[in-house]
Amino acid sequence: MCSIFFSYLQHPRYRLILVANRDEFYNRKTQVAHFWGEKPVLAGKDLVGGGTWLGVGRQGRWSALTNYRVPMAQVNPTAKTRGNLTLDFLTSEQDAQTYLQPIQAHDEAYNGYNLLLGSPTELAYYSNIEKKVKMLEAGLYGVSNHLLNTPWFKVEKGMQNLQNITAKEDFNPHDLIASMQSTEKAPEERLPNTGVPPDWELALSALFVEMPARQYGTCCTSVLLMDYQNKVHFIEQNYATAYKGVLQEFHFAY
């Protein structure tokens, strides 16, 4: 997952409004969002690592993850899979800070990440780059492949889109999906310098990433809505070849 935007305790109807794009290599084996038979969670599944990038549990817990971008030469190919950080929280009964304690003690076991951990009573953010647990208050937030609310072009654009669409109480959640399909790239002077080649930096600056020559790009857009009556609405629009055009919607209460 490479871009996540969320409104927390800001809307009269929804406690949480989240929209996210997952960017990945097109040929990475993946299952679309589904209820996992062996675990009480709704999430897509990374069939390589076994974890997930975004999911919500039957008890109203949710979690989401993005990678922290560094040059490929700095990526540890033997690091532990980050997708289990999200998955394990969904099936845990621990509060976020307790859950994170053993993870923080072994930060070096993972490549860089941003992790969001939510429950009916709290929302936490943690990055093993910054190494600080932050309990988030009501507000509008965005995270891509740097730290929370880093003012990248795509982060500011995504946050503004979210704010504009959710200004109405009865907004259409499918408008959030459409907003994440923007291929507008950052102007040259606003490109970050994360150590990847300049053409990558430009392509990755759009909300919707398209890098066909590298068989990499946005594979799905997800919307997670959680209201004050403990009802969940989850939408996933898929773009990758194996599931192109598949749109799914789920509703449940906890």
Contacts in CASP RR format, 6 or more apart in sequence:
PFRMAT RR
TARGET T0000
AUTHOR 0000-0000-0000
METHOD contacts of the structure
MODEL  1
MCSIFFSYLQHPRYRLILVANRDEFYNRKTQVAHFWGEKPVLAGKDLVGG
GTWLGVGRQGRWSALTNYRVPMAQVNPTAKTRGNLTLDFLTSEQDAQTYL
QPIQAHDEAYNGYNLLLGSPTELAYYSNIEKKVKMLEAGLYGVSNHLLNT
PWFKVEKGMQNLQNITAKEDFNPHDLIASMQSTEKAPEERLPNTGVPPDW
ELALSALFVEMPARQYGTCCTSVLLMDYQNKVHFIEQNYATAYKGVLQEF
HFAY
1 20 0 8 1.000
1 21 0 8 1.000
1 22 0 8 1.000
1 23 0 8 1.000
1 53 0 8 1.000
1 54 0 8 1.000
1 64 0 8 1.000
1 65 0 8 1.000
1 66 0 8 1.000
2 21 0 8 1.000
2 22 0 8 1.000
2 23 0 8 1.000
2 66 0 8 1.000
2 67 0 8 1.000
2 144 0 8 1.000
2 145 0 8 1.000
2 204 0 8 1.000
2 209 0 8 1.000
2 218 0 8 1.000
3 20 0 8 1.000
3 21 0 8 1.000
3 23 0 8 1.000
3 66 0 8 1.000
3 142 0 8 1.000
3 143 0 8 1.000
3 144 0 8 1.000
3 154 0 8 1.000
3 155 0 8 1.000
3 158 0 8 1.000
3 180 0 8 1.000
3 207 0 8 1.000
4 18 0 8 1.000
4 19 0 8 1.000
4 20 0 8 1.000
4 54 0 8 1.000
4 64 0 8 1.000
4 66 0 8 1.000
4 116 0 8 1.000
4 142 0 8 1.000
4 143 0 8 1.000
4 144 0 8 1.000
5 18 0 8 1.000
5 19 0 8 1.000
5 20 0 8 1.000
5 140 0 8 1.000
5 141 0 8 1.000
5 142 0 8 1.000
5 155 0 8 1.000
5 158 0 8 1.000
5 159 0 8 1.000
5 161 0 8 1.000
5 162 0 8 1.000
6 16 0 8 1.000
6 17 0 8 1.000
6 18 0 8 1.000
6 19 0 8 1.000
6 116 0 8 1.000
6 140 0 8 1.000
6 141 0 8 1.000
6 142 0 8 1.000
6 162 0 8 1.000
7 14 0 8 1.000
7 16 0 8 1.000
7 17 0 8 1.000
7 18 0 8 1.000
7 139 0 8 1.000
7 140 0 8 1.000
7 141 0 8 1.000
7 162 0 8 1.000
7 163 0 8 1.000
7 166 0 8 1.000
8 15 0 8 1.000
8 16 0 8 1.000
8 123 0 8 1.000
8 136 0 8 1.000
8 137 0 8 1.000
8 138 0 8 1.000
8 139 0 8 1.000
8 140 0 8 1.000
8 141 0 8 1.000
9 15 0 8 1.000
9 137 0 8 1.000
9 138 0 8 1.000
9 139 0 8 1.000
10 17 0 8 1.000
10 138 0 8 1.000
10 139 0 8 1.000
10 140 0 8 1.000
10 166 0 8 1.000
11 17 0 8 1.000
11 166 0 8 1.000
11 169 0 8 1.000
12 169 0 8 1.000
13 169 0 8 1.000
13 170 0 8 1.000
13 227 0 8 1.000
13 228 0 8 1.000
14 166 0 8 1.000
14 225 0 8 1.000
14 226 0 8 1.000
14 227 0 8 1.000
14 228 0 8 1.000
15 226 0 8 1.000
15 227 0 8 1.000
15 228 0 8 1.000
16 62 0 8 1.000
16 123 0 8 1.000
16 224 0 8 1.000
16 225 0 8 1.000
16 226 0 8 1.000
17 162 0 8 1.000
17 166 0 8 1.000
17 176 0 8 1.000
17 224 0 8 1.000
17 225 0 8 1.000
18 62 0 8 1.000
18 64 0 8 1.000
18 222 0 8 1.000
18 223 0 8 1.000
18 224 0 8 1.000
18 225 0 8 1.000
19 162 0 8 1.000
19 176 0 8 1.000
19 177 0 8 1.000
19 179 0 8 1.000
19 180 0 8 1.000
19 221 0 8 1.000
19 222 0 8 1.000
19 223 0 8 1.000
19 224 0 8 1.000
20 54 0 8 1.000
20 64 0 8 1.000
20 180 0 8 1.000
20 221 0 8 1.000
20 222 0 8 1.000
20 224 0 8 1.000
21 180 0 8 1.000
21 207 0 8 1.000
21 208 0 8 1.000
21 209 0 8 1.000
21 218 0 8 1.000
21 220 0 8 1.000
21 221 0 8 1.000
22 53 0 8 1.000
22 54 0 8 1.000
22 218 0 8 1.000
22 219 0 8 1.000
22 220 0 8 1.000
22 221 0 8 1.000
22 222 0 8 1.000
23 204 0 8 1.000
23 209 0 8 1.000
23 216 0 8 1.000
23 217 0 8 1.000
23 218 0 8 1.000
23 219 0 8 1.000
24 30 0 8 1.000
24 216 0 8 1.000
24 217 0 8 1.000
24 219 0 8 1.000
24 240 0 8 1.000
25 214 0 8 1.000
25 215 0 8 1.000
25 216 0 8 1.000
25 217 0 8 1.000
26 215 0 8 1.000
26 216 0 8 1.000
26 217 0 8 1.000
26 219 0 8 1.000
26 240 0 8 1.000
26 241 0 8 1.000
27 215 0 8 1.000
28 46 0 8 1.000
28 48 0 8 1.000
29 46 0 8 1.000
29 47 0 8 1.000
29 48 0 8 1.000
30 44 0 8 1.000
30 45 0 8 1.000
30 46 0 8 1.000
30 47 0 8 1.000
30 219 0 8 1.000
30 240 0 8 1.000
30 242 0 8 1.000
31 44 0 8 1.000
31 45 0 8 1.000
31 47 0 8 1.000
32 44 0 8 1.000
32 220 0 8 1.000
32 236 0 8 1.000
32 238 0 8 1.000
32 243 0 8 1.000
32 246 0 8 1.000
32 248 0 8 1.000
33 42 0 8 1.000
33 43 0 8 1.000
33 44 0 8 1.000
33 55 0 8 1.000
33 222 0 8 1.000
33 234 0 8 1.000
33 236 0 8 1.000
33 248 0 8 1.000
33 250 0 8 1.000
34 42 0 8 1.000
34 43 0 8 1.000
34 44 0 8 1.000
34 45 0 8 1.000
35 41 0 8 1.000
35 42 0 8 1.000
35 250 0 8 1.000
36 42 0 8 1.000
36 43 0 8 1.000
36 45 0 8 1.000
39 87 0 8 1.000
39 90 0 8 1.000
39 91 0 8 1.000
40 57 0 8 1.000
40 58 0 8 1.000
40 59 0 8 1.000
40 90 0 8 1.000
40 91 0 8 1.000
41 52 0 8 1.000
41 55 0 8 1.000
41 56 0 8 1.000
41 57 0 8 1.000
41 58 0 8 1.000
41 87 0 8 1.000
41 90 0 8 1.000
41 91 0 8 1.000
42 55 0 8 1.000
42 56 0 8 1.000
42 57 0 8 1.000
42 232 0 8 1.000
42 234 0 8 1.000
42 250 0 8 1.000
42 252 0 8 1.000
43 51 0 8 1.000
43 52 0 8 1.000
43 54 0 8 1.000
43 55 0 8 1.000
43 56 0 8 1.000
43 86 0 8 1.000
43 87 0 8 1.000
43 90 0 8 1.000
44 52 0 8 1.000
44 53 0 8 1.000
44 54 0 8 1.000
44 55 0 8 1.000
44 236 0 8 1.000
45 51 0 8 1.000
45 52 0 8 1.000
46 52 0 8 1.000
46 53 0 8 1.000
46 81 0 8 1.000
46 83 0 8 1.000
49 81 0 8 1.000
49 83 0 8 1.000
49 84 0 8 1.000
50 81 0 8 1.000
50 83 0 8 1.000
50 84 0 8 1.000
50 87 0 8 1.000
51 81 0 8 1.000
51 83 0 8 1.000
51 84 0 8 1.000
51 86 0 8 1.000
51 87 0 8 1.000
52 83 0 8 1.000
52 86 0 8 1.000
52 87 0 8 1.000
53 64 0 8 1.000
53 65 0 8 1.000
53 66 0 8 1.000
53 83 0 8 1.000
53 86 0 8 1.000
54 62 0 8 1.000
54 63 0 8 1.000
54 64 0 8 1.000
54 65 0 8 1.000
54 86 0 8 1.000
54 222 0 8 1.000
54 224 0 8 1.000
55 62 0 8 1.000
55 63 0 8 1.000
55 64 0 8 1.000
55 86 0 8 1.000
55 90 0 8 1.000
55 224 0 8 1.000
56 62 0 8 1.000
56 90 0 8 1.000
56 224 0 8 1.000
56 226 0 8 1.000
56 232 0 8 1.000
56 234 0 8 1.000
57 90 0 8 1.000
57 91 0 8 1.000
57 254 0 8 1.000
58 252 0 8 1.000
58 254 0 8 1.000
59 254 0 8 1.000
60 119 0 8 1.000
60 120 0 8 1.000
60 226 0 8 1.000
60 230 0 8 1.000
60 232 0 8 1.000
60 254 0 8 1.000
61 89 0 8 1.000
61 90 0 8 1.000
61 92 0 8 1.000
61 117 0 8 1.000
61 118 0 8 1.000
61 119 0 8 1.000
61 120 0 8 1.000
62 90 0 8 1.000
62 116 0 8 1.000
62 118 0 8 1.000
62 119 0 8 1.000
62 224 0 8 1.000
62 226 0 8 1.000
63 85 0 8 1.000
63 86 0 8 1.000
63 87 0 8 1.000
63 89 0 8 1.000
63 90 0 8 1.000
63 115 0 8 1.000
63 116 0 8 1.000
63 117 0 8 1.000
63 118 0 8 1.000
64 86 0 8 1.000
64 115 0 8 1.000
64 116 0 8 1.000
65 82 0 8 1.000
65 83 0 8 1.000
65 85 0 8 1.000
65 86 0 8 1.000
65 113 0 8 1.000
65 114 0 8 1.000
65 115 0 8 1.000
65 116 0 8 1.000
66 113 0 8 1.000
66 114 0 8 1.000
66 143 0 8 1.000
66 144 0 8 1.000
66 145 0 8 1.000
67 82 0 8 1.000
67 111 0 8 1.000
67 112 0 8 1.000
67 113 0 8 1.000
67 114 0 8 1.000
67 145 0 8 1.000
68 111 0 8 1.000
68 112 0 8 1.000
68 113 0 8 1.000
68 114 0 8 1.000
68 127 0 8 1.000
68 128 0 8 1.000
68 129 0 8 1.000
68 145 0 8 1.000
68 146 0 8 1.000
68 147 0 8 1.000
69 145 0 8 1.000
69 146 0 8 1.000
69 194 0 8 1.000
69 195 0 8 1.000
69 196 0 8 1.000
69 204 0 8 1.000
70 111 0 8 1.000
70 112 0 8 1.000
70 194 0 8 1.000
70 195 0 8 1.000
71 194 0 8 1.000
71 195 0 8 1.000
71 196 0 8 1.000
72 196 0 8 1.000
75 111 0 8 1.000
76 111 0 8 1.000
79 109 0 8 1.000
79 110 0 8 1.000
79 111 0 8 1.000
80 109 0 8 1.000
80 110 0 8 1.000
82 110 0 8 1.000
82 111 0 8 1.000
82 112 0 8 1.000
82 113 0 8 1.000
85 103 0 8 1.000
85 110 0 8 1.000
85 113 0 8 1.000
85 115 0 8 1.000
86 115 0 8 1.000
88 99 0 8 1.000
89 96 0 8 1.000
89 99 0 8 1.000
89 117 0 8 1.000
89 118 0 8 1.000
92 99 0 8 1.000
95 119 0 8 1.000
95 122 0 8 1.000
96 117 0 8 1.000
96 118 0 8 1.000
96 119 0 8 1.000
96 122 0 8 1.000
96 123 0 8 1.000
96 124 0 8 1.000
96 126 0 8 1.000
96 133 0 8 1.000
96 135 0 8 1.000
97 124 0 8 1.000
97 133 0 8 1.000
97 135 0 8 1.000
99 117 0 8 1.000
100 117 0 8 1.000
100 124 0 8 1.000
100 126 0 8 1.000
100 133 0 8 1.000
103 126 0 8 1.000
103 128 0 8 1.000
104 126 0 8 1.000
104 128 0 8 1.000
104 131 0 8 1.000
104 133 0 8 1.000
107 128 0 8 1.000
107 131 0 8 1.000
110 128 0 8 1.000
112 127 0 8 1.000
112 128 0 8 1.000
112 129 0 8 1.000
113 127 0 8 1.000
113 128 0 8 1.000
113 129 0 8 1.000
114 125 0 8 1.000
114 126 0 8 1.000
114 127 0 8 1.000
114 143 0 8 1.000
114 147 0 8 1.000
114 148 0 8 1.000
115 125 0 8 1.000
115 126 0 8 1.000
115 127 0 8 1.000
116 123 0 8 1.000
116 124 0 8 1.000
116 125 0 8 1.000
116 143 0 8 1.000
117 123 0 8 1.000
117 124 0 8 1.000
117 125 0 8 1.000
117 126 0 8 1.000
118 124 0 8 1.000
120 230 0 8 1.000
120 254 0 8 1.000
122 135 0 8 1.000
123 135 0 8 1.000
123 136 0 8 1.000
124 133 0 8 1.000
124 134 0 8 1.000
124 135 0 8 1.000
124 136 0 8 1.000
125 133 0 8 1.000
125 134 0 8 1.000
125 136 0 8 1.000
125 141 0 8 1.000
125 143 0 8 1.000
125 148 0 8 1.000
126 132 0 8 1.000
126 133 0 8 1.000
126 134 0 8 1.000
127 147 0 8 1.000
127 148 0 8 1.000
129 147 0 8 1.000
130 147 0 8 1.000
134 148 0 8 1.000
140 159 0 8 1.000
140 162 0 8 1.000
140 163 0 8 1.000
141 148 0 8 1.000
141 149 0 8 1.000
141 159 0 8 1.000
142 148 0 8 1.000
142 149 0 8 1.000
142 155 0 8 1.000
142 158 0 8 1.000
142 159 0 8 1.000
143 149 0 8 1.000
143 150 0 8 1.000
143 155 0 8 1.000
144 150 0 8 1.000
144 152 0 8 1.000
144 154 0 8 1.000
144 155 0 8 1.000
145 194 0 8 1.000
145 204 0 8 1.000
146 152 0 8 1.000
146 192 0 8 1.000
146 194 0 8 1.000
149 155 0 8 1.000
152 186 0 8 1.000
152 190 0 8 1.000
152 192 0 8 1.000
152 205 0 8 1.000
153 185 0 8 1.000
153 186 0 8 1.000
153 187 0 8 1.000
153 190 0 8 1.000
153 191 0 8 1.000
153 205 0 8 1.000
154 186 0 8 1.000
154 205 0 8 1.000
154 206 0 8 1.000
154 207 0 8 1.000
157 182 0 8 1.000
157 184 0 8 1.000
157 207 0 8 1.000
158 179 0 8 1.000
158 180 0 8 1.000
158 207 0 8 1.000
161 176 0 8 1.000
161 179 0 8 1.000
161 180 0 8 1.000
161 182 0 8 1.000
162 176 0 8 1.000
162 179 0 8 1.000
165 171 0 8 1.000
165 172 0 8 1.000
165 175 0 8 1.000
165 176 0 8 1.000
165 179 0 8 1.000
173 223 0 8 1.000
173 225 0 8 1.000
173 233 0 8 1.000
173 235 0 8 1.000
174 235 0 8 1.000
176 223 0 8 1.000
177 221 0 8 1.000
177 223 0 8 1.000
177 235 0 8 1.000
177 237 0 8 1.000
179 207 0 8 1.000
180 207 0 8 1.000
180 208 0 8 1.000
180 218 0 8 1.000
180 221 0 8 1.000
181 207 0 8 1.000
181 208 0 8 1.000
181 221 0 8 1.000
182 206 0 8 1.000
182 207 0 8 1.000
182 208 0 8 1.000
183 206 0 8 1.000
183 207 0 8 1.000
183 208 0 8 1.000
183 210 0 8 1.000
184 206 0 8 1.000
184 207 0 8 1.000
185 202 0 8 1.000
185 203 0 8 1.000
185 205 0 8 1.000
185 206 0 8 1.000
186 202 0 8 1.000
186 205 0 8 1.000
186 206 0 8 1.000
188 202 0 8 1.000
190 205 0 8 1.000
191 198 0 8 1.000
191 201 0 8 1.000
191 202 0 8 1.000
191 205 0 8 1.000
192 201 0 8 1.000
192 205 0 8 1.000
193 201 0 8 1.000
194 201 0 8 1.000
195 201 0 8 1.000
196 204 0 8 1.000
200 211 0 8 1.000
203 209 0 8 1.000
203 210 0 8 1.000
203 211 0 8 1.000
207 218 0 8 1.000
208 218 0 8 1.000
209 216 0 8 1.000
209 217 0 8 1.000
209 218 0 8 1.000
210 217 0 8 1.000
210 218 0 8 1.000
211 217 0 8 1.000
218 239 0 8 1.000
219 238 0 8 1.000
219 239 0 8 1.000
219 240 0 8 1.000
220 236 0 8 1.000
220 237 0 8 1.000
220 238 0 8 1.000
220 239 0 8 1.000
220 240 0 8 1.000
220 243 0 8 1.000
221 236 0 8 1.000
221 237 0 8 1.000
221 239 0 8 1.000
222 234 0 8 1.000
222 235 0 8 1.000
222 236 0 8 1.000
222 237 0 8 1.000
223 233 0 8 1.000
223 234 0 8 1.000
223 235 0 8 1.000
223 236 0 8 1.000
224 232 0 8 1.000
224 233 0 8 1.000
224 234 0 8 1.000
225 232 0 8 1.000
225 233 0 8 1.000
225 234 0 8 1.000
226 232 0 8 1.000
227 233 0 8 1.000
229 253 0 8 1.000
230 253 0 8 1.000
230 254 0 8 1.000
231 251 0 8 1.000
231 252 0 8 1.000
231 253 0 8 1.000
232 250 0 8 1.000
232 251 0 8 1.000
232 252 0 8 1.000
232 253 0 8 1.000
232 254 0 8 1.000
233 249 0 8 1.000
233 250 0 8 1.000
233 251 0 8 1.000
234 249 0 8 1.000
234 250 0 8 1.000
234 251 0 8 1.000
235 247 0 8 1.000
235 248 0 8 1.000
235 249 0 8 1.000
235 250 0 8 1.000
236 246 0 8 1.000
236 247 0 8 1.000
236 248 0 8 1.000
237 245 0 8 1.000
237 246 0 8 1.000
237 247 0 8 1.000
238 244 0 8 1.000
238 245 0 8 1.000
238 246 0 8 1.000
238 247 0 8 1.000
239 245 0 8 1.000
END
